Amino acid sequence: MRAGDASLTKKVKSEIIRRELDTTRLEVRVIHGVAYLAGELKGTRHTKIADPKKEMEIILNIILRIPGIRGIDNRIKWIVL
């Protein structure tokens, strides 16, 4: 992983964490500007997600606005409580 990719990985993770989701089972890596998202996401006790598909759209749009991100490989599975 290049140094720039490591920095982008941190930025992507922090943007997802800002959404107040449970990210304990989420894996994020950026390789050559492509964000690879895998694992599971779910709402927390305090943050219920009514529409996971809409929430994912919001997250992907936020990630795509990060300078240096060229694309996203999304393999996230949503856990609905």
N, C-alpha and C positions, 0 to 999 in steps of 0.2 A: 504494500500500500504506500502510495506517495504521501508526502507530508501534507500536501493540499487536500488529499482525500481524507486524511485523518481529521483535519480541521472541518471539512464538510460533513463528515460523519457526526461530529459533535453538534454541529449546527442543526442537522436534521433531527437528531435525537432530542435536542432541547425544544425544537418546535413541536414535536409530538407530545412531549411531556407537558408543555404549556396547555395542551387541550384537556388536561386533568383526567387522563386515562390511566388505567393500570397497564404499565409497560414492562412488568417483571418478566414476561415471557416473549418479549419482542427483541429481535435482532436487527440491527441496522448497520450496513456497511456501504461506503461509497468507494467505488473503484472506477478510475478514469472518468469521474464526473457522473457516473450512473449510481443512483441510490437503490440498493437492494434491501427490501423490507421483507422480513419473514417472521413467523411465529404467531403469537396471539395478542389481540387487544381486547379490552373490555372496559366498561365504565367502572367507576368506583362506587362505593356506598353512597357518596355524595354527588356523583355525576352519573346520572342515568342517560343512556344513549337510546333515544326513541327510534332513530333511523340510522343504523350503522352504515348503510350505503352512502347516505348524504354526508355523514361525518367523514367517511373515507375520501369523498370528493373534496371536502374542505381541506383535509390534511394533504392530499396530493397537490392541490393548487398552491398551498403554502410552500411546500417543498420545491415545486417547480419555480417559484419566485426567488429562491436562494441563488445568488450569483455563483456560477460554477457548476450547477447541477444541469446535466444535459438530458437526463431521462430517469425513469423510475421503473424498477422491476418489483411489482407489488405482489407478494405472496402471503399477505396477512389474512389470518382467519379471525373473524369476530366471534367472541363469546358473549352471547346475550343472556343476561341474568334474569 
